Amino acid sequence: MIKPDLDIEIPETLGAVHFVGIGGAGMSGIARLFAASGLTVTGSDRTDSKTAAKLRAIGIPVAVGHDAANVGDADTLVVTSALWPDNPEYLLARERGMTILHRSQALAWLTNRRRLISVAGAHGKTTSTGMIVTALLELDQEPSFVNGGVISELGTSSAFGDGELFVVEADESDGSFLLYDTAVALITNVDPDHLDHYGSKEAVEDAFVQFADAANELVVISSDDAGALRVSSRLAHPRVSTFGEAADADFRVHSIVADGPVSFVIDHQGASYPGRLRVPGHHNAINAAGAVAVLVGLGFAPDAAVAAVGAFGGTGRRFELHGTVGGVSVYDDYAHHPTEVDAALTAARTVVGEGRIIAVHQPHLYSRTKLMAGEFAETLERTADFTIVLEVCGAREDPIEGVTGALVSERFADPAHVAYIDDWQRAADYLGEIAEPGDFVVTLGCGDVNLIVPQLLESLERASGEGELEATTSAPGGA
């Protein structure tokens, strides 16, 4: 894992830019905007993907595999924290003395001289960012944005707009969200995650306090989340708005109906504003309240803000339907923290009807799995009818002895509700054996678990005898 040097001065001129790991939603979004700015952009990723194909279609060359030759004549290298320090492209850039920027520094360069809305939190930030962007477009604004997932209506995770506003999903995982010159900060929650970087819950909260107090216009923060409450109590900022279900929230959401299309009411300054969402889940009504608080803080009328947020139709990898075979629907969701898993599967429960929820869980990071195996097991056993646990996706981390997916499955109270299968094809075949018409299958994780979806669908086809999928459309949703 590369620790970004957040103290280096970002040059005004970057020259030709090469992105290492360009296929990720955030990196590809930044790369598109760099190209739109007139810069020469190239990239590489370890595997080919639809995202890479889309980048090539707009003139950005993307190499498959990492090789020093991919750097070419680039002047600047953009990297992520997930990059290993022995990456040959990174090593060549260091040898040449090239400018090496973390993705957050590249994003800071893009947002310079714009009125920036930064959305941070352990979970909910991709959806909240998408809600704000969609609502601003509904309100006839033309924001620029970079999100961590594709916004369904727009078909992209980033775009330049002609307006003064720039909306970004701000990554707190490595402290890089402190780089941004933020005007409005939205904090969805503050969970003790990313302890591999911060080391303690207190250090996580210190970073959020610093992030919020640096906002030069407004802080919007959850009234319900315990960590957010601790952060809020420490803020010196003169303008703070709270949102959530708490009775004293400045934007109080209540009367939430999540069985089917979500409806809710937001109370603000003595008036009530009813709203409806196109995305499922109780948690999304709360996300909507945060987005409304931001919009009202920017000067929009509350009723218009509530209506505009209702236009949001979801983001990629947030309860996204990939196909239905033999009456079994296969969804994918980015949830990789117990709270996110709870939200995703609780939302699924509202629409599954009489069917079962079968979770296919890929633990993400050895450190998180070691720390939270019990929480994942409790959440999965409570919210899913059955869980298939895959092997850990280590991403940027080295393996930790004794930490495998079995650490999660062994913590289930009833072993009949779980199976640990460390081979993807065997896992897919097992799903084909146990799935029944009406079931919802949901892959869960922020690693590469979405890549197992074709294998799951193929196994379901073989088990059902169907020759092709009944549906391959995407359904909105998300945490």
Secondary structure as UniProt FT lines:
FT   TURN            6..7
FT   STRAND          17..20
FT   TURN            21..23
FT   HELIX           25..36
FT   TURN            37..38
FT   STRAND          41..45
FT   HELIX           50..57
FT   TURN            58..59
FT   STRAND          62..64
FT   HELIX           68..71
FT   TURN            72..73
FT   STRAND          76..79
FT   TURN            81..82
FT   TURN            85..86
FT   HELIX           88..96
FT   STRAND          99..102
FT   HELIX           103..111
FT   TURN            112..113
FT   STRAND          115..120
FT   HELIX           125..138
FT   TURN            139..140
FT   STRAND          144..151
FT   TURN            152..155
FT   STRAND          156..159
FT   STRAND          165..169
FT   TURN            173..174
FT   HELIX           176..179
FT   STRAND          182..187
FT   HELIX           195..198
FT   HELIX           201..213
FT   STRAND          218..222
FT   HELIX           226..234
FT   STRAND          240..244
FT   TURN            247..248
FT   STRAND          251..257
FT   STRAND          263..268
FT   TURN            269..270
FT   STRAND          271..276
FT   HELIX           282..297
FT   TURN            298..299
FT   HELIX           302..309
FT   TURN            310..311
FT   TURN            316..317
FT   STRAND          320..325
FT   TURN            326..327
FT   STRAND          328..333
FT   HELIX           338..349
FT   TURN            350..351
FT   TURN            353..354
FT   STRAND          357..361
FT   HELIX           366..383
FT   STRAND          386..389
FT   TURN            395..396
FT   TURN            401..402
FT   HELIX           406..409
FT   TURN            410..411
FT   HELIX           415..417
FT   STRAND          418..420
FT   HELIX           424..434
FT   TURN            437..438
FT   STRAND          440..444
FT   HELIX           449..452
FT   HELIX           453..464
//
